[in-house]
Each structure stands twice: as structure tokens, then as C-alpha cells.
């Protein structure tokens, strides 16, 4: 495996951006586009959205894959974090909800997804679906990684 070392100024630029509690988001220079006509309110970086659409087209996903959440503002991420502490407790929140400016959603490169069968309550979680299994096996071909591998609904 080839190792790539980034200096501090490059950690916060481009599509290999590193966002986590130790590397907070410093700038947010992204060009957003709606996920689709049907989901105009869910936006992603235009390159990420293009790659995602190619991936979904390759499996004829049509409307079977459903976006839940795309880009988030600092304020939205802060509200999600605070609400999760109230609803789920601090331990759960620290494990599953990113701090404000530590969320890949704030870059426009992250998206939470599920399948229509989960929305229709034919399945309990996305991780039980054929679509999820395809995503896990193939998303890297399109520049994505699965962030949550235990059946939750996030890919980045």
C-alpha cells in the first residue's frame, strides 16, 4: 500500500479532505447541486453527486435507493449533535454523531441513504438489503467509502 503524507495546509483541501474531531473543517468551498429532481432539498458537492448517480445507474437503482441527508450547515450539525445528546445520551452521540465542523456532511461529500424497502417498512434496516450489500462491495469504485458498516445509513 502506498502511503501519502499531507502537510497541514493540504489536509483541508480537495476530495481527500480529512474531517474528524482532530481535523476540524476550516473552509467550505463547495459547489452544491440537488441530488435529483425528486429530492431537490438534498444537496451534495456536484462531483460527488455525479459519481453517486453513476454508481446508482450501474445497478439500475432507479428509486430504490433513497437519500436521507446531504450537505449540512454548521448550525444543522450542532442541532443534530445537541438533540442526540438529549434523546440518546452522550455515549451514543459521541459514537454515532459528528461534532460540528467534524462532519463530512459539512463538506458536501457525505450522504446518508437507505432503500425504499426500509422506508416502506418491508425491512428494518438498510444493512439487510441487497442494495446495501452492493454499496459496501462497490462504492470505492466511485470514490466513496462506507462509514457505518453495521447497517446504519451513511456513506461518504
N, C-alpha and C positions, 0 to 999 in steps of 0.2 A: 504494500500500500504506500502510495506517495503522500508524504506529509507536506502540508502547505502552512507556512508561517505568515501571519498577517501582523503588520505593525498596528499600533493603536489607532491611527487615523483611518486605516482601511477596514477595521472591524465594523465600522458604522456605515459602510457604503456598499452599494451593489446588491446582487441577488444572493451572495453568500454572507449576508449580514448576520451577525451574531447578536441575538437579543435574549437576555436572561437576567436574573437579579444581579449578576456581577457585571453585566454589559448592557446598561440601560440605553434605550433609544435616545439618540441625540438629535437627529434630524428626521424629517418625514417628507422627503421629496419624491412623491409617487404620483403617477398618472393613473387615476381610477377610471374604471369602466363598470357598468352594470353586469352582473353575472349573466343575465339573459333578459329578454323582453318580459317574461313571466315574473322574474324576480328582480325588478328594477331597483328595489331598495337595498339589495345586497350587492356591494361593490368590492372589487379586487383590483390589484395592480393589473394593468392591461396585458402585460406579458404573461403573468401568472394565469389570468383568465383565459388567454389564448391557449396556453398549454393544457389547462384543465379541460377546455372544450374539446381539444384534440383527443385527450385521454378518454373522455366520455363518449365521443363519436366512435372511437375504435372498438368499443364494446356495445355499440348501439344502445346506450343507456337511456336515450330519449328522456322521459320524465321520471325514470325510476330512481335516479339519484337526486336528492332534494337538498339544496343549500339551506343552512340554518343561520349562519352568521359569517360575514366577511370582515371588511375593514372596520375598526373601532377607533373612536377618538380617545384621548386620554381620559376625558370625563366619563365616557361609557365604560371603559375598563375599570376605572376607580369605583364606579357604581356597582359593577358586577362583583368586584372583589369585596366591597363592603357588604353588599346584600348576601353574598355567600357566607361570610363570617356569621351574620345574623341567622341565616337559615340552616347552615350546615356545620358551623363551628370552625375554629381556627385550624385545627389539624387537617381537616378535609380541604379547606380553602387553600392552604399552603401547598398541598399536594396537587390539586387539580385546577386552580385558578391563578393566572399570572398577575403579578403586581402591575400597577400602571407603569408604563414605559418599559416593562419587561415582557410584553405580549407581542408575539409575532403578528397578531391581528392588527396591531397598530402600524405595521409596515405595508399592509395590503397584500401580503404574501400568504396569509393563513386563512383557512376556511374550515368551518365546521359543517359536516354533511351527514345525511342519513339516507335511508331508502324510503320509497313510497310505501313499501310493505310495513315499515315501522310506523309511519305516520297513520296508516290505515289500521294499525294495531293487530296486524296479522303476525307480527314478530315483536319481541320485546326490545331488542337492541340491534343496532346496525351490524355489530360484530357477528351476528348469527346469519347474515345474509351472504348470498353468492357475490353480490356487488362488493361488499366489504372485503371478501377474500381476494377478489380481483384487484382492488385498490392496494392492498398490502403487497401483493406479488408484483404489481406493475407500475405503481406510481412513480418510482425512481426514474423510469424511462422518460418521464415527462417533467422531471425536475422537482418532484415533491417527495416528502418523507411523511410517514405516518407517525404522528407524535404520540397518540394514545393507542396502544395495541391491545388493550383489554376490552375492546368492544365499545368504547366511547366514540364520539363522533368528530374527532378533529384530524385533519391532515394539513400539512404545511408544505 
